[in-house]
Amino acid sequence: MNYLIWDGTNSSTIEGLVIQELPPITKPSIRTNVTEIEGKDGDFVEELGYGSYEKEVKIGLAGNYDVDEIAKFFTGSGQVIFSNEPDKYYNSAIHEQIDFKRLTIFREATVKFHCQPYKYLADEPIVEEIIEEQTEIGVKNRGLEAAKPVMTLYGTDILEILINNLSVFQLNFGTNPDVPDQYLTVDSELQECYKDTVKTLKNRSMTGEFPTLNPGENTISWTGNLERIVVEPKSRWL
């Protein structure tokens, strides 16, 4: 039986809601900027990255149902998992209002999920290491595209992080020598360095590039005093 999990709630728990048809598994389109140059054959195509797109779900009603409960379920933004891809999630939002009049009369309607282009591994294990004598750790990107991890690092003074033996960024835990930071988070998806939440930005404590992980096995090493590291790989696919 078809189902979806929307913002942590399984559709099968909503009484009377039937997921009649799930969206097909497709890739997003790449956005381009096409420029025609006078005197030159053809044109110049600049790739601008992958665009967000709509995934449509056909829903129906059966038996006892509460339209208000269904309306509440299909609102907001969050992560959506479709049962035809049970191990992946999309970052998504529902922008368009559902035609509930049609739903109650004909007992069917369409829900449009506005999905960001990449899908991610659901329930991906976090890599966490207390650093004693080791000088590197391995992190696997299980996806087929370069991943943008979230890394939380505990250390002192100045720490340099290398990925696959290439220097990527440095963290200065003592930017404020009176109150040095014990840990900092480097979030490659948000392109921010922060303490605890993005409300406490620490971008001045970071120099270099935000890290990416190649598909497959990656090695993270460092110079400086690293005491603990926590990595969310964020494995992803198109």
HELIX and SHEET records of a PDB file:
HELIX    1   1 SER A   11  THR A   13  5                                   3    
HELIX    2   2 VAL A   67  PHE A   73  1                                   7    
HELIX    3   3 PHE A  100  PHE A  106  1                                   7    
HELIX    4   4 ASN A  203  SER A  205  5                                   3    
SHEET    1   A 7 THR A   9  ASN A  10  0                                        
SHEET    2   A 7 LEU A   4  TRP A   6 -1                                        
SHEET    3   A 7 SER A  77  PHE A  82 -1                                        
SHEET    4   A 7 LYS A  88  ALA A  93 -1                                        
SHEET    5   A 7 GLU A 108  LEU A 121 -1                                        
SHEET    6   A 7 TYR A  53  LEU A  61 -1                                        
SHEET    7   A 7 LEU A  17  GLU A  21 -1                                        
SHEET    1   B 6 THR A   9  ASN A  10  0                                        
SHEET    2   B 6 LEU A   4  TRP A   6 -1                                        
SHEET    3   B 6 SER A  77  PHE A  82 -1                                        
SHEET    4   B 6 LYS A  88  ALA A  93 -1                                        
SHEET    5   B 6 GLU A 108  LEU A 121 -1                                        
SHEET    6   B 6 ARG A 236  TRP A 237 -1                                        
SHEET    1   C 2 ILE A  30  THR A  35  0                                        
SHEET    2   C 2 PHE A  44  TYR A  50 -1                                        
SHEET    1   D 3 VAL A 127  ILE A 130  0                                        
SHEET    2   D 3 GLY A 216  GLU A 232 -1                                        
SHEET    3   D 3 GLU A 136  ASN A 141 -1                                        
SHEET    1   E 5 VAL A 127  ILE A 130  0                                        
SHEET    2   E 5 GLY A 216  GLU A 232 -1                                        
SHEET    3   E 5 VAL A 150  ILE A 163 -1                                        
SHEET    4   E 5 LEU A 166  ASN A 172 -1                                        
SHEET    5   E 5 MET A 206  GLY A 208 -1                                        
SHEET    1   F 5 VAL A 127  ILE A 130  0                                        
SHEET    2   F 5 GLY A 216  GLU A 232 -1                                        
SHEET    3   F 5 VAL A 150  ILE A 163 -1                                        
SHEET    4   F 5 TYR A 183  ASP A 187 -1                                        
SHEET    5   F 5 GLU A 192  TYR A 194 -1                                        
END                                                                             
